[in-house]
Amino acid sequence: MSSFSEYATEVNRRTFLKKSLSSLGVVALGDLFASDAIGASNPILGSTGLHHPAKVKRIIHLCMAGGPSHLETFDYKPVLEAQHGQAMPTSVTDGEQIAQLQGAELKIKGPTFKFSRHGQSGMQISDQFPHIAGLADEIAVIRSMYTEQINHDPAHTFMNTGSIIPGRPSMGAWTLYGLGSLSNDLPGYVVLTSEAGGQGQPISAKQWHNGFLPSKHQGVELQSKGDPVYYVGNPDGVSRGSQGDLVETINSLNDHLASQRHDPEIATRIAQYELAFQMQASVPDLADFSKEPQHILESYGCTPGDGSYASNCLMARRLAERGVRFIQLYHRGWDHHSNLEKNFTSVAQLADQPTAALIKDLKERGMLDETLIIWGGEFGRTPMSQGGGGDGRDHHIKGFSIFLAGGGIKGGTTYGATDDFGYNAEENPTAVHDLHATMLHLLGVDHKRLTYKFQGRDFRLTDVHGHLIDGILA
């Protein structure tokens, strides 16, 4: 029979709280596993499937990091052209947030390049983008985007996560959490970066982070130059069979640990070991461009594996073919505070042909209808000149342009408009949250119902905002 002291220990306050907390932990764990089930192969609503029929299976986000000028891409402003060099009306700029032009004399800067009309839609596109212009009837341009952050890093954070607070899940992580991966031997969310053509702002890994979502939803950055993954091969003397035995042994230990500890990250660790083992076979094939026909390489204008944006665009198509759900390509080189004509010409040449080639390549393979392509930066540029010679533009958040193409998109559409000076989004102002809501809608997901409970609150990518951009939907 137990002694009275042993009995007291069983029922004293500390033991009671310990056991109670343990029980609460089991309840919480069950809730976490229930939430994490959304990231399984058919996860959104369990056995009932998607919220509504999906138009696309995957996203390719072509992020032109640095903020491409809408006034040199898709938003022609004859008023700027006519008033070039004159003072910007104070009625437009008074009280507005400006990055580096605070206190400076604000002078109007007209379009640097000529615009022409293209396609049956007559879409106006800068002559710096002849290849994209040839696809005018395939794309939908939104000329009325606006954002909340005027500096690069927080603006990227807002564009990627829908929040100005670092540490929130990226849109790629939300997509993977909501829909799961289409591939068993590659990550479901892959990131590639490149830099050339102008000033390149740094891009931090938090832009593809999982935030408070399970870590298996984090984006995986592949190297753009050389081997996509370091040390993907086995060391000398280690066969694939012995490596498989090692992974199996490690995972059995993790299984044992999972039975002792209520930690959902252990399940992630097991899955990542298995994925890494599969990637040892899949990555070399992914990186082998030898079977790509010469005309394909020429259409992209790339040398495979050279680290360029062109090479990354071709890699994006190969990733899409292999079931990667969310693909992000960051090209750094669009921050043009000065030398706009020279630098913009250079970076536009680097981006134009590969972007158009990717769209055409996907279409020829019957994949464009199941892919959503998003092209654009974190913000636009001012209609006022910057730099000693007035040959640059500052950051601008009140109105800028992006374009979309692919499944569910009404090609040849120009949606929204900025004012005559290209300053404020005036017609159909479109928030970043609206872009996220529309992206999820095309994936078959209701943005209001894709939630994750964290710190007692149900979070979502669009927070408490977001409306569908109906005008660009087919």
Steps between C-alpha positions, in 0.01 A plus 500: 500500500635848412609724785305810584787719370495317166126544481533869581752539222249354256235754587695808595465825306815467289418147384140595430609791280763289326252230407234753408739683271602170346136427422454848358811442289342189351187700416711776347703245306183353359397846387839555340484170317145580387621835368808349340282247320413790269850465359448138398452383142129595485479721801276804483170355610603142560294259294284775348785644293550864396272788588409534131635367168859610445614673183871434559725251679809711554637854529811645337582837657749701297611763750682794346672604822577867541178648365470525120361832385139473384570811292759311295307170474119496473363844599548761228434857616483766226455773766843416641643507151347843430605651835847344529730721711221709650423514872279223630171653622504523878137389502622156395790457742422705813480277805599190305765252612817532291815294549813696402348811343382657826585869494621489139365706213254268330514513123294293258686233307338383179515142365856402418394270216239488229178302551308317226170318477502122463264213434131510421451669835725792404682473833762773549839353588846655509717429198756359746287183517454381139467131595244555775321745269460212255292327768274798572187293445625235747558729797291714733667820619392655829594869492351590838700302754593671824690389809578616854880494530735739323835329567613180332521241775170583675330541162616151398381371836157654445478371142597150610315468830223760496643645820757761593595285801801274430453135581162443337463215248572581136237453231693198375489343845126569527448338159693190597323484836163526331552267207800280573768408251452340159848345512640217710866560417534879490398773745152640440628858524824597322680834472766610248684834492701695244656845474610718209417817312502760775509557873402178677342525842557200732223244539473328837386143559212625712319575174438127450474405867228282651445738792277331758392227257671159533853528365443250218318781318806724481640581157822328398757713318682317222833630377463672163860435397669162503341218698151602617559327835837469668623152596202334334714200406620230738864509618742252348435150629141570603243324282138610457393184680712573805383861498141375494574274796640798688193713430273215606693458826492873576129514431434201723676690780288804422188281506603383847558860608160600361337236720661663805464868413199684368687706240356528145841618374627145546261389225641779284853378571407148392339628179800719420746212540290297259475791256875561514561135417264523201667823387831319465346332196268777377728806518770375258224429246346843565833670436580299186407731211670280241167376363364850447483570123722776371200705385368502858831626636507767231140603571590570864836648400681310769801294582363242747634529851672835449306665781306731269132586511464332160642174632274526805194542276584177321558334838158628609337315212689183593393537864140550392516184289618308805214608723640792699199693629647848555803637314653841567763665285658814644696716258692778671582802287194727480592770754560798272557817700735621226622399154146381426532491122818293502413264787137451408595412143747243630269330750201508266702313238588239762138455611292543185598204281517232775166607649328478163677171424374349825140595422522366143681182609234422761226565245657273238523221760137542605605624844413870487131436567591334831762758601464855634791730418542824697756758378584813695694666778441612857399854396535746210697821440419869534384718211752752637865488398784411734877516479744778421405499135134425565548164330351271767180431692437449871291229669123536458216314675179682400467345155695250291455218247528122492377242252354151527464218247378143493200304617190700588650831380325709235777572250521840331356673808614831643352543846494816708685825444713758675435873471640712217835524677527129578501587869183366664307183418177670399285247313446160669775538763642151560661401828761230556233314700279500189780340300539229766125438516483462122805273490345266758164512322659375179654215702150401618536656844276752677750739660263561792492131587871417476595566862749388761456546871802662664520660843126474539408667171402365159749648253473506123713628212260789433452583870156670515525642148495388138253502209506311173629696202200398289597718204799282407328162543390307192 
